[in-house]
């Protein structure tokens, strides 16, 4: 996964985490699905990050640690 993909995946995680736990506005599912698909980020990675965002405690670790825990390989 390259830097641009990681950056967008991080944005996706933050937006989804805030939606779940801060109840801030709406989450634009179509935008994020289209954007992450355009960057060729697999659905399995998108789903793993979305599931992680549901966990309130995950906010207390670095995103890079989350990526490592999910076994996502960075370039």
PDB file as gemmi writes it, atoms N, CA and C in Angstrom:
CRYST1    1.000    1.000    1.000  90.00  90.00  90.00 P 1                      
ATOM      1  N   UNK A   1       0.851  -1.166   0.000  1.00  0.00           N  
ATOM      2  CA  UNK A   1       0.000   0.000   0.000  1.00  0.00           C  
ATOM      3  C   UNK A   1       0.901   1.233   0.000  1.00  0.00           C  
ATOM      4  N   UNK A   2       0.639   2.151  -0.930  1.00  0.00           N  
ATOM      5  CA  UNK A   2       1.496   3.337  -1.027  1.00  0.00           C  
ATOM      6  C   UNK A   2       0.996   4.462  -0.107  1.00  0.00           C  
ATOM      7  N   UNK A   3       1.748   5.551  -0.097  1.00  0.00           N  
ATOM      8  CA  UNK A   3       1.454   6.660   0.821  1.00  0.00           C  
ATOM      9  C   UNK A   3       0.087   7.283   0.552  1.00  0.00           C  
ATOM     10  N   UNK A   4      -0.287   7.429  -0.719  1.00  0.00           N  
ATOM     11  CA  UNK A   4      -1.584   8.023  -1.044  1.00  0.00           C  
ATOM     12  C   UNK A   4      -2.723   7.121  -0.572  1.00  0.00           C  
ATOM     13  N   UNK A   5      -2.585   5.834  -0.777  1.00  0.00           N  
ATOM     14  CA  UNK A   5      -3.610   4.902  -0.319  1.00  0.00           C  
ATOM     15  C   UNK A   5      -3.737   4.939   1.200  1.00  0.00           C  
ATOM     16  N   UNK A   6      -2.601   4.951   1.891  1.00  0.00           N  
ATOM     17  CA  UNK A   6      -2.633   5.008   3.357  1.00  0.00           C  
ATOM     18  C   UNK A   6      -3.268   6.300   3.848  1.00  0.00           C  
ATOM     19  N   UNK A   7      -2.950   7.404   3.188  1.00  0.00           N  
ATOM     20  CA  UNK A   7      -3.520   8.692   3.575  1.00  0.00           C  
ATOM     21  C   UNK A   7      -5.044   8.679   3.447  1.00  0.00           C  
ATOM     22  N   UNK A   8      -5.540   8.168   2.343  1.00  0.00           N  
ATOM     23  CA  UNK A   8      -6.990   8.110   2.142  1.00  0.00           C  
ATOM     24  C   UNK A   8      -7.651   7.108   3.082  1.00  0.00           C  
ATOM     25  N   UNK A   9      -6.976   6.004   3.337  1.00  0.00           N  
ATOM     26  CA  UNK A   9      -7.508   5.013   4.271  1.00  0.00           C  
ATOM     27  C   UNK A   9      -7.588   5.599   5.680  1.00  0.00           C  
ATOM     28  N   UNK A  10      -6.601   6.417   6.034  1.00  0.00           N  
ATOM     29  CA  UNK A  10      -6.621   7.087   7.336  1.00  0.00           C  
ATOM     30  C   UNK A  10      -7.792   8.065   7.409  1.00  0.00           C  
ATOM     31  N   UNK A  11      -8.009   8.824   6.336  1.00  0.00           N  
ATOM     32  CA  UNK A  11      -9.150   9.740   6.296  1.00  0.00           C  
ATOM     33  C   UNK A  11     -10.469   8.999   6.441  1.00  0.00           C  
ATOM     34  N   UNK A  12     -10.584   7.866   5.769  1.00  0.00           N  
ATOM     35  CA  UNK A  12     -11.764   7.008   5.872  1.00  0.00           C  
ATOM     36  C   UNK A  12     -11.970   6.554   7.313  1.00  0.00           C  
ATOM     37  N   UNK A  13     -10.906   6.092   7.947  1.00  0.00           N  
ATOM     38  CA  UNK A  13     -10.985   5.626   9.333  1.00  0.00           C  
ATOM     39  C   UNK A  13     -11.442   6.753  10.259  1.00  0.00           C  
ATOM     40  N   UNK A  14     -10.836   7.923  10.139  1.00  0.00           N  
ATOM     41  CA  UNK A  14     -11.179   9.053  11.016  1.00  0.00           C  
ATOM     42  C   UNK A  14     -12.629   9.474  10.801  1.00  0.00           C  
ATOM     43  N   UNK A  15     -13.035   9.588   9.542  1.00  0.00           N  
ATOM     44  CA  UNK A  15     -14.419   9.992   9.252  1.00  0.00           C  
ATOM     45  C   UNK A  15     -15.412   8.989   9.830  1.00  0.00           C  
ATOM     46  N   UNK A  16     -15.126   7.727   9.673  1.00  0.00           N  
ATOM     47  CA  UNK A  16     -16.029   6.690  10.166  1.00  0.00           C  
ATOM     48  C   UNK A  16     -16.016   6.622  11.690  1.00  0.00           C  
ATOM     49  N   UNK A  17     -14.838   6.748  12.295  1.00  0.00           N  
ATOM     50  CA  UNK A  17     -14.737   6.725  13.754  1.00  0.00           C  
ATOM     51  C   UNK A  17     -15.539   7.887  14.351  1.00  0.00           C  
ATOM     52  N   UNK A  18     -15.378   9.073  13.773  1.00  0.00           N  
ATOM     53  CA  UNK A  18     -16.126  10.236  14.269  1.00  0.00           C  
ATOM     54  C   UNK A  18     -17.629  10.049  14.091  1.00  0.00           C  
ATOM     55  N   UNK A  19     -18.027   9.471  12.971  1.00  0.00           N  
ATOM     56  CA  UNK A  19     -19.442   9.216  12.739  1.00  0.00           C  
ATOM     57  C   UNK A  19     -20.005   8.269  13.796  1.00  0.00           C  
ATOM     58  N   UNK A  20     -19.280   7.193  14.086  1.00  0.00           N  
ATOM     59  CA  UNK A  20     -19.747   6.215  15.070  1.00  0.00           C  
ATOM     60  C   UNK A  20     -19.745   6.761  16.497  1.00  0.00           C  
ATOM     61  N   UNK A  21     -18.706   7.481  16.859  1.00  0.00           N  
ATOM     62  CA  UNK A  21     -18.500   7.797  18.271  1.00  0.00           C  
ATOM     63  C   UNK A  21     -18.717   9.255  18.655  1.00  0.00           C  
ATOM     64  N   UNK A  22     -18.548  10.149  17.725  1.00  0.00           N  
ATOM     65  CA  UNK A  22     -18.767  11.571  18.012  1.00  0.00           C  
ATOM     66  C   UNK A  22     -20.119  12.045  17.504  1.00  0.00           C  
ATOM     67  N   UNK A  23     -20.752  11.192  16.706  1.00  0.00           N  
ATOM     68  CA  UNK A  23     -22.068  11.496  16.126  1.00  0.00           C  
ATOM     69  C   UNK A  23     -22.034  12.813  15.355  1.00  0.00           C  
ATOM     70  N   UNK A  24     -20.939  13.017  14.598  1.00  0.00           N  
ATOM     71  CA  UNK A  24     -20.757  14.255  13.851  1.00  0.00           C  
ATOM     72  C   UNK A  24     -21.268  14.103  12.425  1.00  0.00           C  
ATOM     73  N   UNK A  25     -22.384  14.696  12.161  1.00  0.00           N  
ATOM     74  CA  UNK A  25     -22.908  14.757  10.806  1.00  0.00           C  
ATOM     75  C   UNK A  25     -23.209  13.422  10.177  1.00  0.00           C  
ATOM     76  N   UNK A  26     -23.042  13.390   8.877  1.00  0.00           N  
ATOM     77  CA  UNK A  26     -23.350  12.209   8.089  1.00  0.00           C  
ATOM     78  C   UNK A  26     -22.053  11.601   7.571  1.00  0.00           C  
ATOM     79  N   UNK A  27     -22.099  10.333   7.311  1.00  0.00           N  
ATOM     80  CA  UNK A  27     -20.962   9.650   6.695  1.00  0.00           C  
ATOM     81  C   UNK A  27     -21.331   9.368   5.251  1.00  0.00           C  
ATOM     82  N   UNK A  28     -20.518   9.838   4.321  1.00  0.00           N  
ATOM     83  CA  UNK A  28     -20.800   9.691   2.891  1.00  0.00           C  
ATOM     84  C   UNK A  28     -20.229   8.365   2.386  1.00  0.00           C  
ATOM     85  N   UNK A  29     -21.044   7.316   2.507  1.00  0.00           N  
ATOM     86  CA  UNK A  29     -20.615   5.976   2.120  1.00  0.00           C  
ATOM     87  C   UNK A  29     -20.197   5.911   0.647  1.00  0.00           C  
ATOM     88  N   UNK A  30     -20.979   6.523  -0.217  1.00  0.00           N  
ATOM     89  CA  UNK A  30     -20.682   6.468  -1.648  1.00  0.00           C  
ATOM     90  C   UNK A  30     -19.354   7.143  -1.962  1.00  0.00           C  
ATOM     91  N   UNK A  31     -19.108   8.314  -1.383  1.00  0.00           N  
ATOM     92  CA  UNK A  31     -17.840   9.003  -1.630  1.00  0.00           C  
ATOM     93  C   UNK A  31     -16.660   8.120  -1.244  1.00  0.00           C  
ATOM     94  N   UNK A  32     -16.709   7.571  -0.033  1.00  0.00           N  
ATOM     95  CA  UNK A  32     -15.568   6.786   0.447  1.00  0.00           C  
ATOM     96  C   UNK A  32     -15.421   5.488  -0.333  1.00  0.00           C  
ATOM     97  N   UNK A  33     -16.515   4.829  -0.662  1.00  0.00           N  
ATOM     98  CA  UNK A  33     -16.432   3.594  -1.449  1.00  0.00           C  
ATOM     99  C   UNK A  33     -15.825   3.879  -2.819  1.00  0.00           C  
ATOM    100  N   UNK A  34     -16.297   4.924  -3.475  1.00  0.00           N  
ATOM    101  CA  UNK A  34     -15.771   5.284  -4.794  1.00  0.00           C  
ATOM    102  C   UNK A  34     -14.297   5.675  -4.706  1.00  0.00           C  
ATOM    103  N   UNK A  35     -13.957   6.487  -3.714  1.00  0.00           N  
ATOM    104  CA  UNK A  35     -12.579   6.968  -3.569  1.00  0.00           C  
ATOM    105  C   UNK A  35     -11.612   5.823  -3.295  1.00  0.00           C  
ATOM    106  N   UNK A  36     -11.955   4.955  -2.362  1.00  0.00           N  
ATOM    107  CA  UNK A  36     -11.063   3.851  -2.013  1.00  0.00           C  
ATOM    108  C   UNK A  36     -10.989   2.819  -3.141  1.00  0.00           C  
ATOM    109  N   UNK A  37     -12.105   2.606  -3.837  1.00  0.00           N  
ATOM    110  CA  UNK A  37     -12.090   1.709  -4.996  1.00  0.00           C  
ATOM    111  C   UNK A  37     -11.212   2.290  -6.109  1.00  0.00           C  
ATOM    112  N   UNK A  38     -11.308   3.600  -6.323  1.00  0.00           N  
ATOM    113  CA  UNK A  38     -10.502   4.269  -7.341  1.00  0.00           C  
ATOM    114  C   UNK A  38      -9.001   4.088  -7.067  1.00  0.00           C  
ATOM    115  N   UNK A  39      -8.641   4.065  -5.801  1.00  0.00           N  
ATOM    116  CA  UNK A  39      -7.241   3.875  -5.416  1.00  0.00           C  
ATOM    117  C   UNK A  39      -6.854   2.405  -5.330  1.00  0.00           C  
ATOM    118  N   UNK A  40      -7.793   1.537  -5.705  1.00  0.00           N  
ATOM    119  CA  UNK A  40      -7.581   0.090  -5.730  1.00  0.00           C  
ATOM    120  C   UNK A  40      -7.241  -0.489  -4.351  1.00  0.00           C  
ATOM    121  N   UNK A  41      -7.941   0.026  -3.340  1.00  0.00           N  
ATOM    122  CA  UNK A  41      -7.826  -0.527  -1.988  1.00  0.00           C  
ATOM    123  C   UNK A  41      -8.890  -1.615  -1.879  1.00  0.00           C  
ATOM    124  N   UNK A  42      -8.456  -2.813  -1.594  1.00  0.00           N  
ATOM    125  CA  UNK A  42      -9.375  -3.962  -1.612  1.00  0.00           C  
ATOM    126  C   UNK A  42     -10.506  -3.804  -0.603  1.00  0.00           C  
ATOM    127  N   UNK A  43     -11.600  -4.452  -0.928  1.00  0.00           N  
ATOM    128  CA  UNK A  43     -12.756  -4.430  -0.022  1.00  0.00           C  
ATOM    129  C   UNK A  43     -12.415  -5.048   1.313  1.00  0.00           C  
ATOM    130  N   UNK A  44     -11.572  -6.055   1.311  1.00  0.00           N  
ATOM    131  CA  UNK A  44     -11.230  -6.696   2.585  1.00  0.00           C  
ATOM    132  C   UNK A  44     -10.500  -5.720   3.506  1.00  0.00           C  
ATOM    133  N   UNK A  45      -9.647  -4.885   2.946  1.00  0.00           N  
ATOM    134  CA  UNK A  45      -8.955  -3.876   3.758  1.00  0.00           C  
ATOM    135  C   UNK A  45      -9.947  -2.806   4.201  1.00  0.00           C  
ATOM    136  N   UNK A  46     -10.798  -2.355   3.286  1.00  0.00           N  
ATOM    137  CA  UNK A  46     -11.808  -1.356   3.646  1.00  0.00           C  
ATOM    138  C   UNK A  46     -12.684  -1.876   4.782  1.00  0.00           C  
ATOM    139  N   UNK A  47     -13.108  -3.121   4.680  1.00  0.00           N  
ATOM    140  CA  UNK A  47     -13.971  -3.705   5.703  1.00  0.00           C  
ATOM    141  C   UNK A  47     -13.250  -3.854   7.034  1.00  0.00           C  
ATOM    142  N   UNK A  48     -11.984  -4.265   7.000  1.00  0.00           N  
ATOM    143  CA  UNK A  48     -11.220  -4.426   8.236  1.00  0.00           C  
ATOM    144  C   UNK A  48     -11.055  -3.091   8.954  1.00  0.00           C  
ATOM    145  N   UNK A  49     -10.780  -2.035   8.194  1.00  0.00           N  
ATOM    146  CA  UNK A  49     -10.632  -0.705   8.795  1.00  0.00           C  
ATOM    147  C   UNK A  49     -11.985  -0.210   9.313  1.00  0.00           C  
ATOM    148  N   UNK A  50     -13.053  -0.467   8.589  1.00  0.00           N  
ATOM    149  CA  UNK A  50     -14.395  -0.059   9.040  1.00  0.00           C  
ATOM    150  C   UNK A  50     -14.774  -0.763  10.337  1.00  0.00           C  
ATOM    151  N   UNK A  51     -14.470  -2.045  10.432  1.00  0.00           N  
ATOM    152  CA  UNK A  51     -14.758  -2.785  11.666  1.00  0.00           C  
ATOM    153  C   UNK A  51     -13.946  -2.230  12.826  1.00  0.00           C  
ATOM    154  N   UNK A  52     -12.679  -1.916  12.568  1.00  0.00           N  
ATOM    155  CA  UNK A  52     -11.825  -1.341  13.622  1.00  0.00           C  
ATOM    156  C   UNK A  52     -12.380   0.003  14.095  1.00  0.00           C  
ATOM    157  N   UNK A  53     -12.927   0.789  13.175  1.00  0.00           N  
ATOM    158  CA  UNK A  53     -13.465   2.110  13.537  1.00  0.00           C  
ATOM    159  C   UNK A  53     -14.654   2.007  14.482  1.00  0.00           C  
ATOM    160  N   UNK A  54     -15.329   0.879  14.492  1.00  0.00           N  
ATOM    161  CA  UNK A  54     -16.462   0.698  15.406  1.00  0.00           C  
ATOM    162  C   UNK A  54     -16.008   0.622  16.866  1.00  0.00           C  
ATOM    163  N   UNK A  55     -14.755   0.273  17.094  1.00  0.00           N  
ATOM    164  CA  UNK A  55     -14.207   0.115  18.436  1.00  0.00           C  
ATOM    165  C   UNK A  55     -13.709   1.464  18.955  1.00  0.00           C  
ATOM    166  N   UNK A  56     -14.375   2.001  19.961  1.00  0.00           N  
ATOM    167  CA  UNK A  56     -14.016   3.302  20.515  1.00  0.00           C  
ATOM    168  C   UNK A  56     -12.576   3.324  21.021  1.00  0.00           C  
ATOM    169  N   UNK A  57     -12.105   2.238  21.608  1.00  0.00           N  
ATOM    170  CA  UNK A  57     -10.762   2.191  22.196  1.00  0.00           C  
ATOM    171  C   UNK A  57      -9.652   2.252  21.153  1.00  0.00           C  
ATOM    172  N   UNK A  58      -9.955   1.906  19.916  1.00  0.00           N  
ATOM    173  CA  UNK A  58      -8.933   1.889  18.876  1.00  0.00           C  
ATOM    174  C   UNK A  58      -8.405   3.293  18.598  1.00  0.00           C  
ATOM    175  N   UNK A  59      -9.137   4.311  18.992  1.00  0.00           N  
ATOM    176  CA  UNK A  59      -8.712   5.692  18.791  1.00  0.00           C  
ATOM    177  C   UNK A  59      -7.457   6.022  19.594  1.00  0.00           C  
ATOM    178  N   UNK A  60      -7.127   5.210  20.558  1.00  0.00           N  
ATOM    179  CA  UNK A  60      -5.998   5.510  21.444  1.00  0.00           C  
ATOM    180  C   UNK A  60      -4.699   4.858  20.985  1.00  0.00           C  
ATOM    181  N   UNK A  61      -4.693   4.321  19.761  1.00  0.00           N  
ATOM    182  CA  UNK A  61      -3.443   3.816  19.197  1.00  0.00           C  
ATOM    183  C   UNK A  61      -3.149   4.590  17.910  1.00  0.00           C  
ATOM    184  N   UNK A  62      -1.902   4.601  17.511  1.00  0.00           N  
ATOM    185  CA  UNK A  62      -1.534   5.245  16.259  1.00  0.00           C  
ATOM    186  C   UNK A  62      -2.139   4.477  15.084  1.00  0.00           C  
ATOM    187  N   UNK A  63      -2.464   5.202  14.019  1.00  0.00           N  
ATOM    188  CA  UNK A  63      -3.013   4.557  12.830  1.00  0.00           C  
ATOM    189  C   UNK A  63      -2.010   3.554  12.262  1.00  0.00           C  
ATOM    190  N   UNK A  64      -0.729   3.880  12.330  1.00  0.00           N  
ATOM    191  CA  UNK A  64       0.294   2.947  11.827  1.00  0.00           C  
ATOM    192  C   UNK A  64       0.272   1.633  12.608  1.00  0.00           C  
ATOM    193  N   UNK A  65      -0.019   1.709  13.899  1.00  0.00           N  
ATOM    194  CA  UNK A  65      -0.136   0.495  14.706  1.00  0.00           C  
ATOM    195  C   UNK A  65      -1.347  -0.313  14.274  1.00  0.00           C  
ATOM    196  N   UNK A  66      -2.447   0.369  14.001  1.00  0.00           N  
ATOM    197  CA  UNK A  66      -3.648  -0.322  13.508  1.00  0.00           C  
ATOM    198  C   UNK A  66      -3.342  -1.030  12.195  1.00  0.00           C  
ATOM    199  N   UNK A  67      -2.667  -0.346  11.293  1.00  0.00           N  
ATOM    200  CA  UNK A  67      -2.311  -0.935  10.003  1.00  0.00           C  
ATOM    201  C   UNK A  67      -1.460  -2.186  10.213  1.00  0.00           C  
ATOM    202  N   UNK A  68      -0.513  -2.112  11.137  1.00  0.00           N  
ATOM    203  CA  UNK A  68       0.325  -3.284  11.439  1.00  0.00           C  
ATOM    204  C   UNK A  68      -0.517  -4.421  12.017  1.00  0.00           C  
ATOM    205  N   UNK A  69      -1.432  -4.102  12.917  1.00  0.00           N  
ATOM    206  CA  UNK A  69      -2.287  -5.122  13.521  1.00  0.00           C  
ATOM    207  C   UNK A  69      -3.186  -5.807  12.504  1.00  0.00           C  
ATOM    208  N   UNK A  70      -3.554  -5.055  11.469  1.00  0.00           N  
ATOM    209  CA  UNK A  70      -4.404  -5.611  10.415  1.00  0.00           C  
ATOM    210  C   UNK A  70      -3.576  -6.312   9.328  1.00  0.00           C  
ATOM    211  N   UNK A  71      -2.261  -6.357   9.522  1.00  0.00           N  
ATOM    212  CA  UNK A  71      -1.341  -7.007   8.568  1.00  0.00           C  
ATOM    213  C   UNK A  71      -1.388  -6.406   7.179  1.00  0.00           C  
ATOM    214  N   UNK A  72      -1.541  -5.068   7.133  1.00  0.00           N  
ATOM    215  CA  UNK A  72      -1.526  -4.367   5.857  1.00  0.00           C  
ATOM    216  C   UNK A  72      -0.081  -3.962   5.572  1.00  0.00           C  
ATOM    217  N   UNK A  73       0.399  -4.352   4.424  1.00  0.00           N  
ATOM    218  CA  UNK A  73       1.801  -4.105   4.069  1.00  0.00           C  
ATOM    219  C   UNK A  73       1.925  -2.732   3.427  1.00  0.00           C  
ATOM    220  N   UNK A  74       2.858  -1.940   3.954  1.00  0.00           N  
ATOM    221  CA  UNK A  74       3.109  -0.590   3.437  1.00  0.00           C  
ATOM    222  C   UNK A  74       4.333  -0.617   2.530  1.00  0.00           C  
ATOM    223  N   UNK A  75       4.321   0.254   1.522  1.00  0.00           N  
ATOM    224  CA  UNK A  75       5.485   0.388   0.642  1.00  0.00           C  
ATOM    225  C   UNK A  75       6.461   1.372   1.214  1.00  0.00           C  
TER     226      UNK A  75                                                      
END                                                                             
